[in-house]
């Protein structure tokens, strides 16, 4: 969902879903960066399609460097005004979170990598079992570390990368949220707001129009920042032999 008054094509959040590979990702392009929406899409969609999930920091670094090279190649030959050329020289930036699941015995294990303020949350029976890289609304700020498209900036940025993992049981819900939605979610969760049940039910039913209306009302009430919004909900069910759910 784009910022208020913006068109869908202006939304700089992106998601990647690969159910067969059990991989899910979300990226949030930095508004002031050059071609941020393209960079977010390259990260989210490319990560879930990669031959092997880039989950360790060094694997992630190599993969980001490759994706950044492809993005810069796509800019070649474009005629840009001087101010856009300055931005292009600085490269693009995005927050990123990706999670992959692996079958282990009769259950699943999850592993994730994140950089910036796009978040992953694991919920079980009303409890928050894990949250990364942030877990409280107070932790969000206006200058998070972000994934750069220029390889020269990767070393410093990846010092802030976070990796995590754990067990995933049947009935668990995983949420991937861009920063505005994540800060809003954590605040509601801390207050045990009933609105969360409505939010989850609409997510489960893919009621996107209802969700859009919810976020518009929350913006008007000043409870969520007017920013692009992206959310991916992954519900773990029983895994049937020979198939994945």
ROSE-4610 file (N, C-alpha, C; in Angstrom, 1 decimal, always signed):
// ROSE-4610
residu = [X/X/X/X/X/X/X/X/X/X/X/X/X/X/X/X/X/X/X/X/X/X/X/X/X/X/X/X/X/X/X/X/X/X/X/X/X/X/X/X/X/X/X/X/X/X/X/X/X/X/X/X/X/X/X/X/X/X/X/X/X/X/X/X/X/X/X/X/X/X/X/X/X/X/X/X/X/X/X/X/X/X/X/X/X/X/X/X/X/X/X/X/X/X/X/X/X/X/X/X/X/X/X/X/X/X/X/X/X/X/X/X/X/X/X/X/X/X/X/X/X/X/X/X/X/X/X/X/X/X/X/X/X/X/X/X/X/X/X/X/X/X/X/X/X/X/X/X/X/X/X/X/X/X/X/X/X/X/X/X/X/X/X/X/X/X/X/X/X/X/X/X/X/X/X/X/X/X/X/X/X/X/X/X/X/X/X/X/X/X/X/X/X/X/X/X/X/X/X/X/X/X/X/X/X/X/X/X/X/X/X/X/X/X/X/X/X/X/X/X/X/X/X/X/X/X/X/X/X/X/X/X/X/X/X/X/X/X/X/X/X/X/X/X/X/X/X/X/X/X/X/X/X/X/X/X/X/X/X/X/X/X/X/X/X/X/X/X/X/X/X/X/X/X/X/X/X/X/X/X/X/X/X/X/X/X/X/X/X/X/X/X/X/X/X/X/X/X/X/X/X/X/X/X/X/X/X/X/X/X/X/X/X/X/X/X/X/X/X/X/X/X/X/X/X/X/X/X/X/X/X/X/X/X/X/X/X/X/X/X/X/X/X/X/X/X/X/X/X/X/X/X/X/X/X/X/X/X/X/X/X/X/X/X/X/X/X/X/X/X/X/X/X/X/X/X/X/X/X/X/X/X/X/X/X/X/X/X/X/X/X/X/X/X/X/X/X/X/X/X/X/X/X/X/X/X/X/X/X/X/X/X/X/X/X/X/X/X/X/X/X/X/X/X/X/X/X/X/X/X/X/X/X/X/X/X/X/X/X/X/X/X/X/X/X/X/X/X/X/X/X/X/X/X/X/X/X/X/X/X/X/X/X/X/X/X/X/X/X/X/X/X/X/X/X/X/X/X/X/X/X/X/X/X/X/X/X/X/X/X/X/X/X/X/X/X/X/X/X/X/X/X/X/X/X/X/X/X/X/X/X/X/X/X/X/X/X/X/X/X/X/X/X/X/X/X/X/X/X/X/X/X/X/X/X/X/X/X/X/X/X/X/X/X/X/X/X/X/X/X/X/X/X/X/X/X/X/X/X/X/X/X/X/X/X/X/X/X/X/X/X/X/X/X/X/X/X/X/X/X/X/X/X/X/X/X/X/X/X/X/X/X/X/X/X/X/X/X/X/X/X/X/X/X/X/X/X/X/X/X/X/X/X/X/X/X/X/X/X/X/X/X/X/X/X/X/X/X/X/X/X/X/X/X/X/X/X/X/X/X/X/X/X/X/X/X/X/X/X/X/X/X/X/X/X/X/X/X/X/X/X/X/X/X/X/X/X/X/X/X/X/X/X/X/X/X/X/X/X/X/X/X/X/X/X/X/X/X/X/X/X/X/X/X/X/X/X/X/X/X/X/X/X/X/X/X/X/X/X/X/X/X/X/X/X/X/X/X/X/X/X/X/X/X/X/X/X/X/X/X/X/X/X/X/X]
num = [1/1/1/2/2/2/3/3/3/4/4/4/5/5/5/6/6/6/7/7/7/8/8/8/9/9/9/10/10/10/11/11/11/12/12/12/13/13/13/14/14/14/15/15/15/16/16/16/17/17/17/18/18/18/19/19/19/20/20/20/21/21/21/22/22/22/23/23/23/24/24/24/25/25/25/26/26/26/27/27/27/28/28/28/29/29/29/30/30/30/31/31/31/32/32/32/33/33/33/34/34/34/35/35/35/36/36/36/37/37/37/38/38/38/39/39/39/40/40/40/41/41/41/42/42/42/43/43/43/44/44/44/45/45/45/46/46/46/47/47/47/48/48/48/49/49/49/50/50/50/51/51/51/52/52/52/53/53/53/54/54/54/55/55/55/56/56/56/57/57/57/58/58/58/59/59/59/60/60/60/61/61/61/62/62/62/63/63/63/64/64/64/65/65/65/66/66/66/67/67/67/68/68/68/69/69/69/70/70/70/71/71/71/72/72/72/73/73/73/74/74/74/75/75/75/76/76/76/77/77/77/78/78/78/79/79/79/80/80/80/81/81/81/82/82/82/83/83/83/84/84/84/85/85/85/86/86/86/87/87/87/88/88/88/89/89/89/90/90/90/91/91/91/92/92/92/93/93/93/94/94/94/95/95/95/96/96/96/97/97/97/98/98/98/99/99/99/100/100/100/101/101/101/102/102/102/103/103/103/104/104/104/105/105/105/106/106/106/107/107/107/108/108/108/109/109/109/110/110/110/111/111/111/112/112/112/113/113/113/114/114/114/115/115/115/116/116/116/117/117/117/118/118/118/119/119/119/120/120/120/121/121/121/122/122/122/123/123/123/124/124/124/125/125/125/126/126/126/127/127/127/128/128/128/129/129/129/130/130/130/131/131/131/132/132/132/133/133/133/134/134/134/135/135/135/136/136/136/137/137/137/138/138/138/139/139/139/140/140/140/141/141/141/142/142/142/143/143/143/144/144/144/145/145/145/146/146/146/147/147/147/148/148/148/149/149/149/150/150/150/151/151/151/152/152/152/153/153/153/154/154/154/155/155/155/156/156/156/157/157/157/158/158/158/159/159/159/160/160/160/161/161/161/162/162/162/163/163/163/164/164/164/165/165/165/166/166/166/167/167/167/168/168/168/169/169/169/170/170/170/171/171/171/172/172/172/173/173/173/174/174/174/175/175/175/176/176/176/177/177/177/178/178/178/179/179/179/180/180/180/181/181/181/182/182/182/183/183/183/184/184/184/185/185/185/186/186/186/187/187/187/188/188/188/189/189/189/190/190/190/191/191/191/192/192/192/193/193/193/194/194/194/195/195/195/196/196/196/197/197/197/198/198/198/199/199/199/200/200/200/201/201/201/202/202/202/203/203/203/204/204/204/205/205/205/206/206/206/207/207/207/208/208/208/209/209/209/210/210/210/211/211/211/212/212/212/213/213/213/214/214/214/215/215/215/216/216/216/217/217/217/218/218/218/219/219/219/220/220/220/221/221/221/222/222/222/223/223/223/224/224/224/225/225/225/226/226/226/227/227/227/228/228/228/229/229/229/230/230/230/231/231/231/232/232/232/233/233/233/234/234/234/235/235/235/236/236/236/237/237/237/238/238/238/239/239/239/240/240/240/241/241/241/242/242/242/243/243/243/244/244/244/245/245/245]
x = [+0.9/+0.0/+0.9/+0.7/+1.5/+1.2/+2.0/+1.7/+0.4/-0.2/-1.5/-1.4/-2.3/-2.2/-1.3/-0.5/+0.4/-0.3/+0.2/-0.3/+0.4/-0.2/+0.4/+1.8/+2.0/+3.3/+4.4/+4.0/+5.0/+5.4/+4.8/+5.1/+6.5/+7.3/+8.7/+9.0/+7.9/+8.0/+7.8/+8.4/+8.3/+8.3/+7.7/+7.7/+8.1/+8.7/+9.0/+8.4/+7.8/+7.2/+7.6/+8.1/+8.4/+8.0/+6.8/+6.2/+7.0/+7.3/+8.0/+9.3/+10.0/+11.3/+11.2/+10.0/+9.7/+10.6/+10.5/+11.2/+10.3/+10.5/+9.7/+10.6/+10.3/+11.2/+10.4/+10.9/+10.3/+11.4/+11.3/+12.3/+11.5/+12.1/+11.6/+12.6/+12.3/+13.2/+13.2/+14.4/+14.6/+14.0/+13.1/+12.4/+13.3/+14.4/+15.3/+16.3/+16.4/+17.4/+17.0/+17.9/+17.6/+17.1/+15.9/+15.4/+15.1/+14.7/+14.5/+13.5/+12.5/+11.5/+12.1/+12.9/+13.5/+14.5/+15.2/+16.2/+15.4/+14.3/+13.5/+13.0/+12.5/+12.0/+13.1/+14.3/+15.4/+15.8/+15.8/+16.2/+15.1/+13.9/+12.8/+12.6/+12.4/+12.1/+13.3/+14.5/+15.7/+16.1/+15.9/+16.3/+15.5/+14.2/+13.4/+13.7/+14.2/+14.5/+16.0/+16.8/+18.2/+18.4/+19.4/+19.6/+19.7/+20.5/+20.5/+20.3/+19.4/+19.1/+20.3/+20.6/+21.7/+21.4/+21.6/+21.2/+22.4/+23.6/+24.7/+25.2/+25.8/+26.2/+27.1/+28.1/+29.0/+28.3/+27.4/+26.6/+25.7/+25.2/+24.3/+25.1/+26.3/+27.1/+27.4/+27.8/+28.1/+26.9/+25.8/+24.5/+24.1/+24.2/+23.8/+24.7/+26.0/+27.0/+26.6/+26.2/+25.8/+24.5/+23.5/+22.2/+22.5/+23.4/+23.7/+24.3/+25.2/+25.8/+24.8/+23.8/+22.7/+21.9/+21.6/+20.8/+21.6/+22.9/+23.6/+23.7/+23.8/+23.8/+22.4/+21.3/+20.1/+20.0/+20.8/+20.8/+21.7/+22.5/+23.4/+22.7/+23.2/+22.6/+21.3/+20.9/+19.7/+20.1/+19.3/+19.6/+18.8/+19.6/+19.0/+19.3/+18.4/+18.8/+19.9/+20.6/+21.8/+21.6/+20.4/+20.2/+20.0/+19.4/+19.2/+20.5/+21.4/+22.7/+23.5/+23.4/+24.0/+23.5/+22.2/+21.6/+22.1/+22.1/+22.5/+23.9/+24.8/+26.2/+26.3/+25.4/+25.4/+24.8/+24.0/+23.4/+22.1/+21.5/+20.2/+20.3/+19.2/+19.3/+17.9/+17.9/+16.6/+16.8/+15.8/+15.7/+15.3/+15.8/+15.5/+15.3/+14.4/+14.3/+13.8/+14.5/+14.2/+14.2/+13.2/+13.2/+13.0/+13.7/+13.6/+13.3/+12.6/+12.2/+12.8/+13.2/+13.8/+13.1/+12.7/+12.1/+13.1/+12.7/+13.6/+12.8/+13.0/+12.1/+10.7/+9.8/+8.4/+8.1/+9.1/+8.8/+9.6/+9.7/+10.4/+11.4/+12.4/+13.3/+13.3/+13.4/+13.5/+14.8/+15.3/+16.5/+16.2/+16.7/+16.4/+17.6/+17.6/+18.6/+17.9/+18.4/+17.7/+18.8/+18.5/+19.3/+18.4/+18.4/+17.5/+16.3/+15.2/+14.0/+12.8/+13.0/+12.0/+12.1/+11.0/+11.0/+10.3/+10.8/+10.2/+9.7/+8.5/+7.9/+7.4/+7.6/+7.1/+6.1/+4.9/+3.8/+3.3/+3.1/+2.5/+1.6/+0.3/-0.6/-0.8/-0.7/-0.8/+0.5/+1.6/+2.8/+3.8/+4.6/+5.7/+6.9/+7.2/+8.4/+9.7/+9.6/+10.9/+10.5/+11.4/+11.2/+12.6/+12.8/+14.1/+14.0/+14.9/+16.0/+15.6/+14.3/+13.8/+12.6/+12.2/+11.1/+10.2/+10.5/+9.7/+9.5/+8.4/+8.2/+9.2/+9.7/+10.7/+12.0/+12.3/+13.6/+13.7/+12.6/+12.6/+13.1/+13.9/+14.4/+14.4/+14.9/+14.8/+16.1/+17.1/+18.3/+18.8/+18.0/+18.5/+19.6/+20.4/+21.3/+20.5/+21.0/+20.2/+21.1/+20.5/+21.3/+21.6/+22.9/+23.3/+23.4/+23.2/+23.4/+24.9/+25.6/+27.1/+27.9/+28.7/+29.5/+30.5/+30.9/+31.9/+31.3/+30.0/+29.4/+28.9/+29.1/+28.5/+29.2/+30.5/+31.2/+30.7/+30.6/+30.1/+28.6/+27.8/+26.4/+26.2/+26.9/+26.6/+27.1/+27.9/+28.2/+26.9/+25.9/+24.6/+23.6/+24.0/+23.1/+22.8/+21.6/+21.2/+20.7/+21.2/+20.7/+20.1/+19.1/+18.5/+17.8/+17.4/+16.7/+16.1/+15.3/+14.6/+13.7/+12.9/+11.9/+10.6/+9.9/+8.6/+7.7/+6.6/+5.7/+4.4/+3.6/+2.3/+1.4/+0.8/+0.0/+0.8/+2.1/+2.8/+2.5/+2.5/+2.4/+3.6/+4.1/+5.3/+4.8/+5.2/+4.8/+6.1/+6.2/+7.2/+6.5/+7.1/+6.5/+7.5/+7.1/+8.0/+7.9/+8.7/+8.9/+7.7/+6.9/+5.7/+4.7/+4.5/+3.6/+4.2/+5.5/+6.2/+6.1/+6.4/+6.3/+4.9/+3.9/+2.5/+2.1/+2.6/+2.2/+2.8/+4.1/+4.7/+3.9/+3.5/+2.8/+1.5/+0.8/-0.5/-0.3/+0.7/+1.0/+1.3/+2.1/+2.5/+1.2/+0.3/-1.0/-2.1/-1.8/-2.8/-4.1/-3.9/-5.1/-5.9/-7.3/-8.1/-8.0/-7.6/-7.5/-6.5/-5.6/-4.7/-5.4/-6.5/-7.2/-7.9/-8.4/-9.1/-8.0/-6.9/-5.8/-5.3/-5.2/-4.7/-5.8/-7.0/-8.1/-8.2/-8.0/-8.0/-6.8/-5.7/-4.5/-4.7/-5.2/-5.4/-6.3/-7.3/-8.3/-7.9/-6.7/-6.2/-7.2/-7.8/-8.8/-8.0/-7.4/-6.5/-7.3/-8.5/-9.2/-9.6/-10.0/-10.2/-9.0/-7.9/-6.6/-6.2/-6.4/-6.1/-7.0/-8.3/-9.1/-8.7/-8.2/-7.7/-6.5/-5.6/-4.4/-4.7/-5.7/-6.1/-6.6/-7.5/-8.0/-7.0/-6.0/-4.9/-4.0/-3.8/-3.1/-3.8/-5.1/-5.9/-5.9/-5.8/-5.8/-4.4/-3.4/-2.0/-1.4/-1.9/-1.3/-0.3/-0.2/+0.8/+1.4/+2.6/+3.3/+2.8/+2.6/+2.2/+3.3/+3.4/+4.6/+4.0/+4.8/+4.5/+4.3/+3.4/+3.2/+3.2/+3.9/+3.9/+3.9/+3.1/+3.0/+2.9/+3.7/+3.5/+3.2/+2.2/+1.8/+2.0/+2.8/+3.0/+2.5/+1.6/+1.0/+1.5/+2.1/+2.6/+1.5/+1.3/+0.3/+1.0/+0.2/+0.8/+1.4/+2.5/+3.2/+2.8/+2.0/+1.7/+2.8/+3.0/+4.1/+3.9/+5.0/+5.0/+4.5/+4.0/+3.6/+3.9/+3.9/+4.2/+3.0/+2.8/+1.7/+2.3]
y = [-1.2/+0.0/+1.2/+2.2/+3.4/+4.4/+5.4/+6.6/+7.2/+7.9/+8.6/+9.5/+9.4/+10.3/+9.8/+8.7/+8.2/+7.1/+6.8/+5.7/+4.4/+3.3/+2.0/+1.9/+2.5/+2.4/+3.2/+4.0/+4.8/+4.1/+3.0/+2.3/+1.7/+2.0/+1.5/+0.3/-0.3/-1.5/-2.7/-3.8/-5.0/-6.3/-7.3/-8.6/-9.7/-10.7/-11.9/-13.2/-14.0/-15.2/-16.4/-17.4/-18.7/-19.8/-20.2/-21.3/-22.6/-22.9/-24.2/-24.3/-23.2/-23.2/-22.8/-22.5/-22.1/-20.9/-19.9/-18.6/-17.4/-16.4/-15.2/-14.0/-12.9/-11.7/-10.5/-9.4/-8.1/-7.0/-6.0/-5.0/-3.6/-2.6/-1.3/-0.3/+0.2/+1.1/+2.5/+3.1/+4.4/+5.5/+6.3/+7.2/+8.2/+8.6/+9.6/+9.0/+7.7/+7.1/+7.0/+6.9/+6.8/+5.4/+5.4/+4.1/+3.1/+3.6/+2.7/+1.6/+1.8/+0.8/-0.4/-0.1/-1.1/-1.9/-1.3/-1.9/-2.8/-2.3/-3.2/-4.4/-4.3/-5.4/-6.4/-5.9/-6.8/-7.6/-7.0/-7.7/-8.7/-8.3/-9.2/-10.3/-10.0/-11.1/-11.9/-11.3/-12.1/-13.0/-12.6/-13.4/-14.7/-14.7/-15.9/-16.8/-16.3/-17.1/-17.6/-17.1/-17.5/-19.0/-19.5/-21.0/-21.6/-20.8/-21.2/-19.9/-20.0/-18.9/-18.2/-16.9/-16.2/-15.8/-16.7/-16.4/-16.0/-16.6/-16.2/-14.8/-14.0/-12.6/-12.6/-13.5/-13.4/-13.9/-14.8/-15.2/-14.1/-13.4/-12.3/-11.1/-10.9/-9.9/-10.1/-11.4/-11.7/-11.6/-12.0/-12.0/-10.5/-9.7/-8.3/-7.6/-7.8/-7.2/-7.6/-8.8/-9.2/-8.5/-8.5/-7.8/-6.3/-5.7/-4.3/-4.0/-4.9/-4.8/-4.8/-5.7/-5.8/-4.5/-3.9/-2.7/-1.6/-1.4/-0.3/-0.5/-1.7/-2.0/-1.5/-1.6/-1.2/+0.3/+1.0/+2.5/+3.0/+2.2/+2.6/+3.2/+4.3/+5.0/+5.8/+5.8/+6.7/+8.1/+9.0/+10.4/+10.9/+11.5/+12.0/+13.4/+14.1/+15.5/+15.5/+16.6/+16.6/+16.1/+16.4/+16.0/+14.5/+13.9/+12.4/+11.7/+12.3/+11.8/+11.7/+12.7/+12.8/+11.6/+11.4/+10.3/+8.9/+8.8/+7.6/+7.2/+8.2/+8.0/+7.5/+7.9/+7.4/+6.0/+5.6/+4.3/+4.3/+3.1/+3.0/+2.2/+2.3/+1.8/+1.2/+0.1/-0.5/-1.3/-1.3/-2.2/-3.6/-4.7/-6.0/-7.0/-7.9/-9.1/-10.3/-11.4/-12.6/-13.8/-14.7/-15.9/-17.2/-18.2/-19.5/-20.6/-21.6/-22.7/-24.0/-24.9/-26.2/-27.3/-28.3/-29.5/-30.2/-30.4/-31.1/-32.1/-33.4/-34.4/-34.2/-34.1/-33.8/-32.3/-31.5/-30.1/-29.3/-28.0/-27.1/-26.2/-25.8/-24.8/-23.6/-22.4/-21.2/-20.5/-19.8/-19.0/-17.7/-16.6/-15.3/-14.4/-13.4/-12.4/-11.1/-10.0/-8.7/-7.6/-6.5/-5.3/-4.1/-3.3/-2.1/-2.3/-1.7/-1.8/-2.5/-3.3/-4.2/-5.4/-5.9/-6.9/-8.2/-9.2/-10.5/-10.8/-11.3/-11.6/-13.1/-13.9/-15.2/-15.2/-15.6/-15.7/-17.1/-17.4/-18.7/-18.6/-18.9/-18.9/-17.6/-16.5/-15.2/-14.6/-15.4/-14.9/-14.6/-13.6/-13.3/-14.0/-15.1/-15.9/-15.3/-14.5/-13.9/-12.7/-11.7/-10.5/-10.0/-9.7/-9.2/-8.3/-7.4/-7.0/-6.1/-5.6/-4.8/-5.5/-5.1/-5.8/-4.9/-3.6/-2.6/-1.3/-0.7/+0.6/+1.6/+1.7/+2.7/+2.6/+1.4/+1.2/+1.7/+2.2/+2.7/+4.1/+4.5/+5.9/+6.2/+7.5/+8.0/+7.7/+7.0/+6.7/+5.3/+4.3/+2.9/+2.5/+1.5/+1.0/+0.3/+0.4/-0.1/-0.9/-1.7/-2.5/-1.6/-1.3/-0.4/-1.2/-0.5/-1.2/-1.1/-0.2/-0.1/-1.0/-1.8/-2.8/-2.1/-0.9/-0.2/+0.1/+0.2/+0.6/-0.7/-1.9/-3.0/-3.4/-3.3/-3.7/-3.0/-1.7/-1.0/-1.3/-1.4/-1.7/-3.0/-4.0/-5.4/-5.6/-4.7/-4.8/-4.7/-4.2/-4.1/-5.2/-6.1/-7.2/-8.1/-8.7/-9.5/-10.9/-12.0/-13.3/-14.0/-14.9/-15.6/-16.8/-17.7/-18.9/-19.6/-20.6/-21.3/-22.4/-23.0/-24.0/-23.3/-23.9/-23.5/-24.6/-24.4/-25.5/-25.2/-26.3/-26.1/-25.1/-24.2/-23.2/-21.9/-21.9/-20.6/-19.7/-18.4/-17.4/-16.5/-16.3/-15.4/-14.2/-13.0/-11.8/-11.1/-10.7/-9.8/-8.4/-7.4/-6.1/-5.0/-4.1/-2.9/-2.0/-0.9/-0.2/+0.4/+1.1/+1.7/+0.7/-0.4/-1.5/-2.2/-2.4/-3.0/-2.2/-0.9/+0.0/+0.0/+0.1/+0.1/-1.2/-2.4/-3.7/-3.9/-3.5/-3.7/-2.8/-1.6/-0.8/-1.4/-1.9/-2.5/-3.8/-4.6/-5.8/-5.6/-4.6/-4.3/-3.9/-3.2/-2.8/-3.9/-5.0/-6.1/-5.6/-4.7/-4.1/-5.1/-5.1/-6.0/-5.9/-4.7/-4.5/-5.5/-6.1/-7.1/-8.3/-8.7/-9.9/-9.6/-8.4/-8.0/-8.0/-7.4/-7.3/-8.7/-9.6/-11.0/-11.7/-11.5/-12.2/-11.7/-10.5/-9.9/-10.4/-10.4/-10.9/-12.4/-13.2/-14.6/-14.8/-13.9/-14.0/-13.3/-12.6/-11.8/-10.7/-10.1/-9.0/-7.7/-7.5/-6.4/-5.0/-5.0/-3.7/-3.4/-4.4/-4.1/-3.7/-4.3/-3.9/-2.5/-2.1/-0.7/+0.3/-0.1/+0.8/+0.9/-0.2/-0.2/+0.8/+0.7/+1.5/+3.0/+3.2/+4.6/+5.2/+4.5/+5.0/+5.2/+4.3/+4.4/+5.6/+5.9/+7.1/+8.3/+8.4/+9.5/+9.8/+8.7/+8.8/+9.1/+9.1/+9.4/+8.2/+7.0/+5.8/+5.1/+5.4/+4.8/+5.9/+5.9/+6.8/+6.7/+7.8/+7.8/+7.4/+6.2/+5.6/+4.4/+4.0/+2.7/+1.6/+0.7/-0.4/-1.8/-2.7/-4.1/-5.1/-6.1/-7.2/-8.5/-9.5/-10.9/-11.7/-12.6/-13.4/-14.9/-15.6/-17.0/-17.9/-18.8/-19.6/-21.0/-21.6/-22.9/-23.9/-24.9/-25.9/-27.2/-28.3/-29.6/-29.9/-30.5/-30.8/-32.2/-32.4/-33.7/-34.4/-35.6/-36.4/-36.2/-35.7/-35.5/-34.2/-33.3/-32.0/-31.0/-29.7/-28.7/-27.8/-27.3/-26.4/-25.2]
z = [+0.0/+0.0/+0.0/-1.0/-1.0/+0.0/+0.1/+1.0/+0.6/+1.5/+1.2/+0.0/-1.0/-2.1/-3.2/-3.0/-4.0/-4.8/-6.0/-6.8/-6.5/-6.8/-6.5/-7.1/-8.3/-9.0/-8.2/-7.3/-6.5/-5.2/-4.9/-3.7/-3.8/-2.8/-2.9/-1.9/-1.4/-0.7/-1.7/-1.4/-2.3/-1.5/-2.0/-1.3/-2.3/-1.8/-2.6/-1.9/-2.7/-2.1/-3.0/-2.4/-3.2/-2.2/-2.4/-1.5/-1.7/-2.9/-3.2/-2.5/-2.5/-1.8/-0.3/+0.2/+1.5/+1.9/+1.0/+1.3/+1.1/+1.9/+1.9/+2.2/+1.6/+1.8/+1.6/+2.2/+2.1/+2.1/+1.3/+1.2/+1.1/+1.7/+1.9/+1.3/+0.1/-0.5/+0.2/+0.3/+1.0/+0.1/+0.6/-0.2/-0.9/-0.2/-0.8/-1.8/-1.9/-2.7/-4.1/-5.0/-6.5/-6.8/-7.5/-8.0/-6.9/-5.8/-4.6/-4.8/-5.5/-5.7/-6.5/-7.5/-8.3/-7.4/-6.6/-5.7/-4.7/-4.1/-3.2/-3.9/-5.1/-5.9/-6.2/-6.6/-6.9/-5.7/-4.5/-3.3/-2.9/-2.8/-2.3/-3.3/-4.5/-5.5/-5.8/-5.9/-6.2/-5.1/-3.8/-2.7/-2.6/-2.9/-2.8/-4.0/-5.1/-6.3/-6.3/-5.5/-5.5/-5.4/-6.0/-6.1/-4.7/-3.8/-2.4/-1.6/-0.5/+0.2/+0.8/+0.5/+1.1/+2.6/+3.5/+4.9/+5.8/+5.6/+6.4/+5.8/+6.7/+6.3/+5.1/+5.0/+3.9/+2.6/+2.7/+1.5/+1.1/+2.1/+1.8/+1.1/+1.6/+1.0/-0.5/-0.8/-2.2/-3.1/-2.5/-3.3/-3.6/-2.5/-2.7/-3.7/-3.6/-4.5/-6.0/-6.2/-7.6/-8.0/-7.1/-7.4/-7.7/-6.9/-7.0/-8.4/-8.8/-10.1/-11.3/-11.1/-12.2/-12.2/-11.0/-10.9/-11.6/-11.3/-11.9/-13.4/-13.9/-15.4/-16.0/-15.2/-15.8/-15.9/-15.2/-15.3/-16.4/-17.0/-18.0/-19.2/-19.7/-20.9/-20.6/-19.3/-19.0/-18.9/-19.6/-19.5/-18.2/-17.3/-16.0/-15.8/-15.1/-14.7/-13.7/-13.5/-12.7/-11.3/-10.7/-9.3/-9.2/-10.3/-10.3/-10.5/-11.3/-11.5/-10.2/-9.4/-8.1/-7.2/-7.2/-6.4/-7.0/-8.3/-8.9/-8.5/-8.5/-8.1/-6.6/-5.8/-4.4/-4.3/-5.3/-5.3/-4.6/-4.5/-3.9/-2.6/-1.8/-0.4/-0.1/+0.7/+1.1/+2.4/+3.3/+4.4/+3.8/+4.5/+4.0/+5.1/+4.9/+5.8/+5.0/+5.1/+4.4/+5.4/+5.2/+6.0/+5.2/+5.5/+4.8/+5.8/+5.4/+6.3/+5.7/+6.6/+6.2/+7.0/+6.4/+7.1/+7.9/+9.2/+10.1/+10.9/+10.6/+11.2/+10.8/+11.8/+11.6/+11.6/+11.9/+12.0/+11.0/+11.3/+10.5/+11.3/+10.7/+11.4/+10.4/+11.0/+10.2/+10.5/+9.4/+9.5/+8.8/+9.3/+8.7/+8.7/+7.8/+7.7/+7.6/+8.2/+8.1/+8.2/+7.6/+7.7/+7.5/+8.5/+8.5/+9.5/+9.1/+10.0/+9.5/+8.4/+8.0/+9.0/+9.5/+10.6/+10.3/+11.1/+11.1/+12.5/+12.6/+13.9/+13.9/+14.9/+15.1/+16.2/+15.9/+16.9/+17.2/+18.4/+18.8/+20.0/+19.8/+20.8/+21.5/+20.8/+21.4/+21.9/+21.9/+22.4/+21.3/+21.4/+20.5/+20.8/+20.0/+20.3/+19.9/+18.8/+18.2/+17.4/+17.4/+16.5/+16.2/+14.9/+14.5/+13.3/+13.0/+13.9/+15.1/+15.0/+16.1/+16.7/+18.0/+18.7/+19.4/+19.4/+20.1/+19.3/+19.4/+18.7/+18.9/+20.2/+20.5/+19.8/+19.2/+18.6/+17.2/+16.6/+15.3/+15.3/+14.3/+14.2/+12.7/+12.4/+11.0/+10.2/+10.8/+10.1/+10.3/+9.9/+10.1/+9.1/+9.4/+8.5/+7.4/+6.1/+5.0/+4.1/+3.2/+2.2/+1.1/+0.8/-0.3/-1.6/-2.7/-4.0/-4.5/-3.9/-4.2/-3.4/-4.0/-3.2/-2.3/-2.6/-1.7/-0.4/-0.3/+1.0/+1.8/+1.2/+1.8/+3.2/+3.2/+4.4/+5.7/+5.6/+6.8/+7.1/+6.1/+6.3/+6.9/+6.4/+6.9/+8.3/+8.9/+10.3/+11.1/+10.6/+11.3/+10.9/+10.1/+9.7/+10.9/+10.9/+12.0/+11.4/+11.9/+11.6/+12.8/+12.5/+13.6/+13.1/+14.0/+13.6/+14.8/+14.5/+15.6/+15.0/+15.9/+15.5/+15.1/+14.2/+13.7/+13.9/+14.7/+15.0/+14.2/+14.0/+13.4/+14.2/+13.5/+14.2/+14.3/+14.2/+14.3/+13.1/+13.4/+12.3/+12.3/+11.1/+10.9/+10.1/+10.5/+9.8/+9.4/+8.1/+7.6/+7.4/+8.0/+8.0/+7.6/+6.8/+6.5/+7.7/+7.8/+9.1/+9.7/+8.9/+9.5/+10.1/+9.3/+9.8/+11.0/+11.0/+12.2/+13.4/+13.4/+14.6/+15.1/+14.2/+14.5/+15.2/+14.6/+15.2/+16.6/+16.8/+18.1/+19.2/+18.8/+19.7/+20.1/+19.1/+19.4/+20.2/+19.9/+20.6/+22.1/+22.3/+23.7/+24.5/+23.8/+24.5/+24.4/+23.8/+23.6/+23.0/+22.0/+21.4/+20.6/+20.8/+20.1/+18.6/+18.1/+16.7/+16.0/+16.8/+16.2/+15.7/+16.4/+15.9/+14.6/+14.4/+13.2/+12.1/+12.4/+11.4/+10.9/+11.9/+11.5/+10.7/+11.0/+10.3/+8.9/+8.7/+7.3/+6.5/+7.2/+6.5/+6.1/+7.0/+6.7/+5.5/+5.4/+4.3/+3.0/+3.1/+2.0/+1.6/+2.6/+2.4/+2.3/+1.2/+1.0/+1.1/+0.5/+0.6/+2.0/+2.8/+4.2/+5.0/+4.7/+5.3/+4.9/+3.6/+3.2/+4.0/+4.1/+4.9/+6.3/+6.9/+8.3/+8.4/+7.5/+7.6/+7.3/+6.4/+6.2/+7.5/+8.2/+9.5/+10.5/+10.6/+11.5/+11.2/+9.9/+9.5/+10.0/+9.7/+10.1/+11.6/+12.4/+13.8/+14.3/+13.5/+13.9/+14.6/+14.4/+15.1/+14.3/+13.0/+12.1/+11.2/+10.9/+10.0/+8.6/+8.0/+6.6/+5.7/+5.4/+4.7/+3.9/+2.9/+2.2/+3.2/+2.9/+3.9/+3.1/+3.6/+3.1/+4.2/+4.1/+5.1/+4.4/+4.8/+4.4/+5.6/+5.5/+6.6/+6.2/+7.0/+6.7/+7.9/+7.6/+8.7/+8.5/+9.5/+9.4/+9.8/+8.8/+9.0/+9.1/+9.3/+9.3/+7.9/+7.8/+6.5/+6.2/+5.1/+4.6/+3.9/+4.0/+3.4/+1.8/+1.2/-0.2/-0.7/+0.3/-0.1/+1.0/+0.6/+1.6/+1.7/+3.0/+3.2/+4.1]
